[in-house]
Amino acid sequence: MDSSAWDTRYASTPGLVWSAEPNRFVVESVTGLTPGAALDLAAGEGRNAVWLAEQGWRVTAVDFSPVAVARGRELAAGRDVPVEWRVADVTAYRPVPGSYDLVLISYLHLPADDLAGVLAAARQALRPGGSLVVVGHDLANLTGGTGGPQDPAVLLTPEAVVDGLAGLHIRRAETARRPVPTTDGGTVDALDTVVVATRPAD
Ligand SMILES: C[S@@+](CC[C@H](N)C(=O)[O-])C[C@H]1O[C@@H](n2cnc3c(N)ncnc32)[C@H](O)[C@@H]1O
């Protein structure tokens, strides 16, 4: 989907498309890290960026949908936390190398070549000791999970993400279950790729 398709998707939903609460794997992965400079690539409406700012991180949030970024600004203002917002295409965005203690990529689904470029830029953006967290719908979700994109070409696997992270220390790489509420009050599991990696200290 291009930025105007994402704009249309966001604009056609009166409230938030995603929740105002952070993703559970983002919370798990970041809790315990010392807050510093964080970069949220494809930040959407800012649920994770705003939560990070609330934890004391200095957050730059990037998304190519102006409608999503406007909602992110509203969410941050409503929670009274500072977040620096940028409207940009993450396949072309080049963060300053070695300048972030945390880079987050949450539910960004791109063809493999584009994702490899984003992972390379994310990896280079890390300071020594900095962490990269990648979360997204897993390929196995097509057959064993629920929701998410149905095109296998844009789904993640832990192995494919790890392949793009040469030089980092992999702390977690797995397909994890995320309970999703159903209309009858139960839950069904979605399957997500979760990868957490650290740039070794120089
Ligand atoms: C499923 S949403 C996830 C948003 C957010 N990371 C979260 O977890 O709530 C995917 C987001 O990726 C953004 N996106 C997709 N391709 C992008 C690109 N090439 N550059 C910047 N943003 C992109 C979309 O605008 C959308 O906001």
The ligand as an SDF file (V2000), in Angstrom:
LIG
                    3D

 27 29  0  0  0  0  0  0  0  0999 V2000
    0.0610   -1.7150   10.4220 C   0  0  0  0  0  0  0  0  0  0  0  0
    0.5290   -0.0230   10.6110 S   0  0  0  0  0  0  0  0  0  0  0  0
    1.5550   -0.1270   12.0690 C   0  0  0  0  0  0  0  0  0  0  0  0
    1.7120    1.2000   12.7570 C   0  0  0  0  0  0  0  0  0  0  0  0
    2.5300    1.1660   14.0470 C   0  0  0  0  0  0  0  0  0  0  0  0
    3.9050    0.7750   13.8290 N   0  0  0  0  0  0  0  0  0  0  0  0
    1.8940    0.2900   15.0810 C   0  0  0  0  0  0  0  0  0  0  0  0
    2.4400   -0.7720   15.4210 O   0  0  0  0  0  0  0  0  0  0  0  0
    0.8070    0.6630   15.5570 O   0  0  0  0  0  0  0  0  0  0  0  0
    1.7270    0.1640    9.3140 C   0  0  0  0  0  0  0  0  0  0  0  0
    2.1980    1.5920    9.1440 C   0  0  0  0  0  0  0  0  0  0  0  0
    3.2860    1.5880    8.2430 O   0  0  0  0  0  0  0  0  0  0  0  0
    3.2380    2.7640    7.5020 C   0  0  0  0  0  0  0  0  0  0  0  0
    4.0630    2.5410    6.3060 N   0  0  0  0  0  0  0  0  0  0  0  0
    3.9450    1.5450    5.3910 C   0  0  0  0  0  0  0  0  0  0  0  0
    4.8990    1.6460    4.4590 N   0  0  0  0  0  0  0  0  0  0  0  0
    5.6480    2.7400    4.8010 C   0  0  0  0  0  0  0  0  0  0  0  0
    6.7840    3.3750    4.2160 C   0  0  0  0  0  0  0  0  0  0  0  0
    7.3500    2.8960    3.1000 N   0  0  0  0  0  0  0  0  0  0  0  0
    7.2800    4.4790    4.8270 N   0  0  0  0  0  0  0  0  0  0  0  0
    6.7100    4.9720    5.9530 C   0  0  0  0  0  0  0  0  0  0  0  0
    5.6330    4.4190    6.5450 N   0  0  0  0  0  0  0  0  0  0  0  0
    5.1200    3.3020    5.9760 C   0  0  0  0  0  0  0  0  0  0  0  0
    1.7680    2.9820    7.2060 C   0  0  0  0  0  0  0  0  0  0  0  0
    1.4640    4.3110    6.8950 O   0  0  0  0  0  0  0  0  0  0  0  0
    1.1620    2.5430    8.5480 C   0  0  0  0  0  0  0  0  0  0  0  0
    0.9920    3.6440    9.3970 O   0  0  0  0  0  0  0  0  0  0  0  0
  1  2  1  0
  2  3  1  0
  2 10  1  0
  3  4  1  0
  4  5  1  0
  5  6  1  0
  5  7  1  0
  7  8  2  0
  7  9  1  0
 10 11  1  0
 11 12  1  0
 11 26  1  0
 12 13  1  0
 13 14  1  0
 13 24  1  0
 14 15  1  0
 14 23  1  0
 15 16  2  0
 16 17  1  0
 17 18  1  0
 17 23  2  0
 18 19  1  0
 18 20  2  0
 20 21  1  0
 21 22  2  0
 22 23  1  0
 24 25  1  0
 24 26  1  0
 26 27  1  0
M  CHG  2   2   1   9  -1
M  END
$$$$
